[in-house]
Amino acid sequence: MLPSTEAICQFCVALATPFRPNKRMAKNKQLVLIAELALVLAGVFVFRGLWMLLDSVEFMHTPIALWLSLFVGSGVTVWAIRCLMKQEGK
């Protein structure tokens, strides 16, 4: 599907217009960056805690538990990616 001529013209005009962020926008971007960094660091601690917790459970050292966790993790990953892709399409 090709974009219409009007859409191309609007895109070109938007491209030629200089972007001037205001102080509020810069402050919001800084806050978002700090929040994303905090989320990544918190994720590391959650991952480590969950890893240590599962490591202490004897059942998780069996081959069936390892395969089960692999399949469940893969299934959840595919589901989450499909949900994200569906949201991008809207």
N, C-alpha and C positions, 0 to 999 in steps of 0.2 A: 504494500500500500504506500503510495507516494504522498508526501505532504503537499498541501495545497500551496498555491503561490502566495496567498495571504499569510499563511503560517510562516513561510520562508521569509517574507518581508518583515513580519513582526520579530522573528528571530534575529535578523540582520540589524534591525533598529535597536533591539535590546543589547546586542553585541557591541554596537557602536556607542551606546550610552555609557558614560563613565560611572563606575560604582563608587559611591561615597558612603562608607559606613559611618554611622554616628557613634557617640560614646556609649550609648545604651546597648547597641548591637555588639560592640567590642566587649563590653562587660558581660553580656550574655554568653558570648562565645568563650570567654575565659572561664565562666562558671561551668559551662558544658564540658570544657576540656578537663577541668578539675574533677567534675563528677565522673567522667569517663575513666580517668586515671584511678580514682577511688574505687570504681567498680571493678577494674582489672585487678587491683591489689586485693580487694576483698575476695574476688573469685579465686585467687591463688590460695588464700587462707582456707576458704571453704573446700577447695579441691584437696588440699593437704590434709585437712581434718577428716574429710570423708575417706580419703585413701588410708589414713592411719586407723580409722574406725573399722573399715572393711578388712584391713590387714589383721586386725585382732580377732576376727571371726574365723574359726577353723574351717567352716564350710566353704568359705571363699577361696580356699587353697585347692579345692578339688577341680578336676577338669570340667565337670558338668557346670559348676558355678562360673568358671571362667568363660565357657562357651555361652552360657545363659546371659551373662553380663555383656558379652560382645554383641549378641543378637538384640538384646533390649536397648543397649546404647545406640546401635546402628539404626534400629527402628525409630527411636525417639529423634535421632539426628535427621533422618529422612523426613519424618513428619514435620519437624520444625522448619526445615529448609523449604518444604512445599508450602507451609503456611506463610512464610516470608515472601516467597515468590508470588503467591496468590495476592498478597497485600500490595506488592509492587505493581501488579497488573491493574489494580483499581485506579 
